Structures are given as C-alpha cells and as structure tokens.
Amino acid sequence: MKQYDAVVFQDRTWWMIEIPELGTISQAVARSDVQSQARDLIAVWLNVPENHVVPPRIRWSAPRHFDRISDDE
C-alpha cells in the first residue's frame, strides 16, 4: 500500500490534517492524535480497513488561522 504525506498545522486549538494527494482534510484535538486521525482519514477516503493503511509521513507546517465562513457572506 502507498504511504501518503499528511501536512499538519495548528488552527487555533485544532490540529488540521491535510492529505494533499487525496484532496481531503480532517482535524484532531490533540497533537498526539494526529497520526491516528491521519491514518483513519486515509482509510475512510479509500474505503479500506485502517490496518491496510501505511502510517502516513507527518509534515508539520506553520500555524494558520481561518475565519469562520457563514452562509450570509
């Protein structure tokens, strides 16, 4: 199975996890949860059991902050 890269950055209190090759993103509450959340995200996206997913390479990125997007804008 392919090993994916996970780009991780902090957005205020959340750790955002992006898998660029899959065009998908998830989040974790704690930094210690990033690896398992990234692996779970890949498994769900590819519709395979989590134990068939190679743990992704984690690439830590600088913090970013996103403003909330509302339906009114």
C-alpha positions in Angstrom: 0.0 0.0 0.0 1.2 3.5 -0.7 2.5 5.8 2.0 0.8 9.3 1.9 2.1 12.6 3.3 0.0 14.3 5.9 0.5 18.1 6.2 -0.4 19.2 9.7 -0.8 22.7 11.0 -2.5 24.2 14.0 -5.6 26.4 13.6 -6.2 28.0 17.0 -7.0 25.0 19.2 -7.3 22.3 16.5 -4.7 20.4 14.6 -5.6 20.3 10.9 -4.6 17.3 8.9 -4.4 17.6 5.1 -3.7 14.7 2.7 -2.8 16.7 -0.4 -2.8 13.7 -2.8 -6.3 12.8 -1.8 -7.6 16.4 -1.6 -9.1 15.9 1.8 -8.7 17.3 5.3 -9.6 16.4 8.9 -8.8 17.6 12.3 -7.5 16.4 15.7 -8.0 17.9 19.1 -4.6 16.9 20.4 -1.2 16.8 18.7 -0.8 13.2 20.0 -3.9 12.2 18.0 -2.6 13.4 14.6 -1.0 10.2 13.4 -4.1 8.0 14.1 -6.5 10.6 12.8 -4.5 10.9 9.5 -4.4 7.1 9.1 -8.2 6.9 9.8 -8.8 9.7 7.3 -6.9 7.8 4.6 -8.7 4.6 5.3 -12.1 6.2 5.2 -11.3 8.1 2.0 -10.0 5.0 0.2 -12.7 2.7 1.8 -10.2 0.2 3.1 -9.7 -1.2 6.7 -7.4 1.1 8.7 -4.9 -1.8 9.2 -4.3 -1.8 5.4 -3.1 1.8 5.5 0.6 2.5 5.9 1.1 5.2 8.6 1.5 8.5 6.8 4.6 10.7 6.8 3.7 13.7 9.0 5.0 17.0 7.7 4.5 19.8 10.3 3.6 23.2 8.9 3.4 26.7 10.4 0.2 27.6 12.2 -2.6 29.0 10.1 -5.8 30.7 11.2 -9.1 30.6 9.3 -12.0 32.9 9.8 -15.4 31.3 10.2 -17.3 31.2 6.9 -21.0 31.9 7.3 -23.9 31.4 4.8 -24.6 35.1 5.0 -21.4 36.1 3.1 
